[in-house]
Amino acid sequence: MIRKKRFTKRIENFTCGVCGTETKGSGYTDHCPKCLWSRHVDIFPGDRKAKCGGLMKPLGATQKEGKWRIFYRCQECEYERFNEASPKDDFQKIIELSARPIKPTHRKEKKK
């Protein structure tokens, strides 16, 4: 069985759709480091195959194996996912998110 690569590194700069922060991409950048909002553009990280394009609201944060992860829900289609936090992220906002209970509805990307 051949396994497909599930991550595509893309170095892209972007302007946050919520706060307007100009963000320089590193190839792993998937959310705004200031307000932590993201955009629903990927099925697998970096593939840009999601058709939705909705804004992803940060709803909570948790640690897994010593790394912070942010929990998101798309405001358009309700798709949910975790993304790793970046050292450039506003850590105070991550701490604030970690105080919120994470309640996934288990909505995943629909495969076509």
C-alpha beads as a LAMMPS data file, in Angstrom:
LAMMPS data file: protein, C-alpha beads

112 atoms
111 bonds

1 atom types
1 bond types

-500.0 500.0 xlo xhi
-500.0 500.0 ylo yhi
-500.0 500.0 zlo zhi

Masses

1 110.0

Atoms # bond

1 1 1 0.000 0.000 0.000
2 1 1 1.409 3.405 -0.986
3 1 1 0.803 6.170 1.541
4 1 1 0.068 9.632 0.233
5 1 1 1.900 12.560 1.735
6 1 1 -0.562 14.361 3.995
7 1 1 1.336 17.627 4.424
8 1 1 2.328 20.126 1.774
9 1 1 4.682 22.896 2.862
10 1 1 3.533 26.212 1.339
11 1 1 5.270 29.474 2.099
12 1 1 2.514 32.060 1.745
13 1 1 2.098 35.495 3.270
14 1 1 -1.443 36.556 4.144
15 1 1 -3.574 39.279 5.676
16 1 1 -5.789 38.137 8.531
17 1 1 -9.471 38.205 7.582
18 1 1 -10.420 39.231 11.133
19 1 1 -7.880 41.716 12.528
20 1 1 -5.992 42.674 9.339
21 1 1 -2.557 41.650 10.621
22 1 1 -0.028 41.133 7.809
23 1 1 1.566 37.738 8.410
24 1 1 4.736 36.399 6.803
25 1 1 4.307 32.676 6.183
26 1 1 6.944 30.096 7.094
27 1 1 5.485 27.122 5.259
28 1 1 3.820 26.014 8.490
29 1 1 1.817 29.191 9.171
30 1 1 -1.903 28.418 9.219
31 1 1 -3.399 31.125 11.416
32 1 1 -2.952 34.741 12.498
33 1 1 -0.386 35.044 15.319
34 1 1 -2.192 38.078 16.768
35 1 1 -5.883 37.062 16.993
36 1 1 -5.336 33.302 16.266
37 1 1 -8.142 33.095 13.655
38 1 1 -7.568 30.845 10.649
39 1 1 -9.224 30.175 7.285
40 1 1 -10.730 26.892 6.064
41 1 1 -8.591 26.296 2.963
42 1 1 -7.071 22.826 3.516
43 1 1 -8.309 19.256 3.719
44 1 1 -4.808 18.090 4.646
45 1 1 -2.337 20.762 5.830
46 1 1 -1.090 22.848 2.910
47 1 1 -3.113 21.187 0.137
48 1 1 -5.490 24.164 -0.416
49 1 1 -8.229 21.733 -1.545
50 1 1 -11.049 22.799 0.790
51 1 1 -13.774 24.579 -1.163
52 1 1 -15.275 26.419 1.822
53 1 1 -12.817 29.251 2.543
54 1 1 -14.707 30.263 5.688
55 1 1 -13.108 31.847 8.726
56 1 1 -12.058 29.414 11.457
57 1 1 -12.765 30.683 14.972
58 1 1 -10.357 29.655 17.753
59 1 1 -12.543 28.082 20.447
60 1 1 -10.070 26.515 22.838
61 1 1 -6.489 25.405 23.400
62 1 1 -4.907 22.378 24.979
63 1 1 -1.501 20.750 25.285
64 1 1 -0.585 17.445 23.696
65 1 1 2.851 15.966 24.307
66 1 1 4.050 19.350 25.584
67 1 1 2.892 21.299 22.500
68 1 1 0.019 23.778 22.473
69 1 1 -2.812 23.077 20.030
70 1 1 -5.641 25.439 19.137
71 1 1 -9.130 24.074 18.455
72 1 1 -11.015 25.705 15.549
73 1 1 -14.522 25.627 14.079
74 1 1 -15.343 26.999 10.621
75 1 1 -17.972 29.732 10.778
76 1 1 -19.380 28.686 7.382
77 1 1 -19.557 24.866 7.345
78 1 1 -18.748 24.010 11.020
79 1 1 -15.702 21.879 10.095
80 1 1 -13.482 21.395 13.169
81 1 1 -9.806 20.762 13.631
82 1 1 -6.796 21.287 15.879
83 1 1 -3.742 23.247 14.684
84 1 1 -0.418 23.465 16.453
85 1 1 0.353 26.814 18.022
86 1 1 3.382 28.731 16.796
87 1 1 6.103 30.365 18.906
88 1 1 5.042 33.639 17.214
89 1 1 1.463 33.370 18.545
90 1 1 0.092 35.694 21.213
91 1 1 0.654 33.348 24.155
92 1 1 -1.724 35.296 26.411
93 1 1 -4.554 34.540 23.962
94 1 1 -3.614 30.841 24.000
95 1 1 -3.765 30.838 27.817
96 1 1 -7.189 32.538 27.664
97 1 1 -8.410 29.903 25.179
98 1 1 -7.110 27.093 27.405
99 1 1 -9.585 28.125 30.119
100 1 1 -12.505 27.323 27.787
101 1 1 -13.847 23.768 27.594
102 1 1 -13.389 22.198 24.157
103 1 1 -16.620 20.658 22.865
104 1 1 -16.035 19.092 19.436
105 1 1 -19.077 18.171 17.376
106 1 1 -16.845 15.852 15.321
107 1 1 -17.600 17.516 12.000
108 1 1 -14.914 16.597 9.482
109 1 1 -14.161 17.623 5.929
110 1 1 -16.422 15.841 3.446
111 1 1 -14.381 13.861 0.937
112 1 1 -15.490 14.063 -2.654

Bonds

1 1 1 2
2 1 2 3
3 1 3 4
4 1 4 5
5 1 5 6
6 1 6 7
7 1 7 8
8 1 8 9
9 1 9 10
10 1 10 11
11 1 11 12
12 1 12 13
13 1 13 14
14 1 14 15
15 1 15 16
16 1 16 17
17 1 17 18
18 1 18 19
19 1 19 20
20 1 20 21
21 1 21 22
22 1 22 23
23 1 23 24
24 1 24 25
25 1 25 26
26 1 26 27
27 1 27 28
28 1 28 29
29 1 29 30
30 1 30 31
31 1 31 32
32 1 32 33
33 1 33 34
34 1 34 35
35 1 35 36
36 1 36 37
37 1 37 38
38 1 38 39
39 1 39 40
40 1 40 41
41 1 41 42
42 1 42 43
43 1 43 44
44 1 44 45
45 1 45 46
46 1 46 47
47 1 47 48
48 1 48 49
49 1 49 50
50 1 50 51
51 1 51 52
52 1 52 53
53 1 53 54
54 1 54 55
55 1 55 56
56 1 56 57
57 1 57 58
58 1 58 59
59 1 59 60
60 1 60 61
61 1 61 62
62 1 62 63
63 1 63 64
64 1 64 65
65 1 65 66
66 1 66 67
67 1 67 68
68 1 68 69
69 1 69 70
70 1 70 71
71 1 71 72
72 1 72 73
73 1 73 74
74 1 74 75
75 1 75 76
76 1 76 77
77 1 77 78
78 1 78 79
79 1 79 80
80 1 80 81
81 1 81 82
82 1 82 83
83 1 83 84
84 1 84 85
85 1 85 86
86 1 86 87
87 1 87 88
88 1 88 89
89 1 89 90
90 1 90 91
91 1 91 92
92 1 92 93
93 1 93 94
94 1 94 95
95 1 95 96
96 1 96 97
97 1 97 98
98 1 98 99
99 1 99 100
100 1 100 101
101 1 101 102
102 1 102 103
103 1 103 104
104 1 104 105
105 1 105 106
106 1 106 107
107 1 107 108
108 1 108 109
109 1 109 110
110 1 110 111
111 1 111 112
